[in-house]
Amino acid sequence: MYKFTVLFMLGVAGISFGQASFQESAVALRTDVTYGNSFLGGGVSFCDFDGDGWDDITYATGSGQEIYFFKNNQGTFSQINLGIANTFKVKQVIWIDYDNDGDKDFFATSIEGFNKFYRNDGNLSFTDITASIGFFTDDKRTFGASFGDIDNDGDLDAFICNRDDIAANQYSYLYRNDNGTYVDITAAAGLSTEAQLSFCSAFFDYNNDGFQDIYIANDKFSNINRLYKNNGDGTFTDVSVASGAGIAIDAMSTTIGDYNNDGWFDIYVSNSPGGNYHLRNNGDGTFTNVASTVGTAFFSVGWGAVFFDADNDTDVDLYVSSSEVGAVAGRLPSAFYENQGNNTFTIPAGIGFENDNRKSYSNAIGDINNDGLPDIIVMNDTENNFLWKNTSSNANHWLKIKLQGVASNSDGIGSKIEISAGGKVQYRYTLSGEGYLAQNSTTEFFGLKDAAVVDYVKVTWLSGIQDVLENVAVNQTLNLVEGENVLSTDTFQEAGIRIYPNPSNGIFNIEGPNAEEVKTLIIYDVFGKKIHTQSLNTDNTRINLARFSEGLYFFTIISDSKVYLKKVIYQKR
């Protein structure tokens, strides 16, 4: 009954359930470059930008240098030229599919010069559309950028962070994606238009209501971090103080994860020597700082941070970068925190990080060789960047999940993934722009320890569609397409909905259900691009696709709180 695509399958070598280990491999893998002497670091992306199933690397660069693009050639890297001649002092580098056409577009922010947006026209051929995309085009001190879908309409909206303690107009911007053009809705949505020294942000659903909220890391004690609750109507409410997430520190990162596997996503915020904040989501709209209790306070000059299961033992570990390189008592140059299995953390010795002592800022995770072990890249100043290859040798199993949205955005950003294996339930949330100026792999990692099978995988998309797969094999990567594994294959029949003929030469009839209230039909093409929307308020409706190309389409019918999805085929005869 259930369908999924297996991209590849690899066994995990080893005979014991040992701890994690890492080896610095930037020189060996030919990614040994440096940002140079920066102002508060540069960003890094571990995203598969060419869609071949291998995580590529993109490094920000300083003034006068072009951005570094490293293509992953099945486990080795080569620097390539994508024709993106951006030589400004770049901060965030991020790949997104803003137009849902199935390929990755590119956005780079800058603190000296201009932010630049490049549309991917296919085959890694890019067009600079900075002037027409709708983002501000003046020279601001822009740090982070993140993307999400605030209105669940299937395309990616954006939040852009500006940080300048001199210029008065350096507030941060919220943009809504309107059919491929961005519209500034910052004030209309209820967000502040005051400069707050914002470093970066993350879209995530802190209260599990199906709408993406926004969390922002603001620098200096005079600017508390902001948590904006999505009201579901295009507006937001500032719940920073009421939630306890509005902390007043030198905040740098917005790292999202579920460290205790309770289904409520937590926030890790790096800080100057006063200690990092580990904000546990209490599940009631509030957060509690548990950094000292769980052992992740750090007490150094923290920047990038990332949650991941380094040794695939089913619990989430944490890696933190620091710009502290001097011999200051008690200040760490970096830290790998291993989860002890009871949601407390310690720093293990002898796992490869002994020389992790360069001035570091951004970090991100991906999978160099598709072995199911998450690797780490780190952006350093003046010295070469780190590429920490995960060399853990154990028998722990794993699962990687790659989402393809149809009714939702094409990369499935904003989806909640739940799995159960070996009697343990785990959760992941898909983000785009996270940590400190970072982008992690768009494939989600799960460690399974000795579980022989994954009991189920459940994905809740922003569209409201839920896909469920049962009895999933371990040690593989799944390409999961929205709507192909719905909870019941008979949902259309149960709802009294019929679409015919199917296949059709362009004319489709929709019968039922009885129209007690207005219902909505949304049609998406095979790339997840929305091509048509209309109300359904009669018992029978005729849809004509003759103006579109032949192929596979997805009809999404929204009725009350339910969403029904049906594949249809348009084929001329």
Secondary structure, 3 states (H helix, E strand, C coil): CCCCEEEEECCCCCCCCCCCCEEECCCCCCCCCCCCCCCCCCCEECCCCCCCCCCCEEECCCCCCCCEEEEECCCCEEEECCCCCCCCEEEEEEEECCCCCCCCEEEEEEEECCCEEEEECCCCCEEECCCCCCCCCCCCCEEEEEEECCCCCCCCEEEEEECCCCCCCCCCEEEEEECCEEEECCCCCCCCCCCCCEEEEEEECCCCCCCCEEEEEECCCCCCCEEEEECCCCCEEECHHHHCCCCCCCCCCEEEECCCCCCCCEEEECCCCCCCEEEEECCCCCEEECHHHHCCCCCCCEEEEEEECCCCCCCCEEEEEECCCCCCCCCCCEEEEEECCCCCEECCCCCCCCCCCCCEEEEEEECCCCCCCCEEEEEECCCCCEEEEECCCCCCEEEEEEEECCCCCCCCCCCEEEEEECCEEEEEECCCCEECCEECCCEEEEEEECCCEEEEEEEECCCCCEEEEEEEECCEEEEEECCCCECCCCHHHHCCCEEECCCECCEEEEECCCCCCCEEEEEEECCCCEEEEEEECCCEEEEECCCCCCEEEEEEEEECCEEEEEEEEECCC
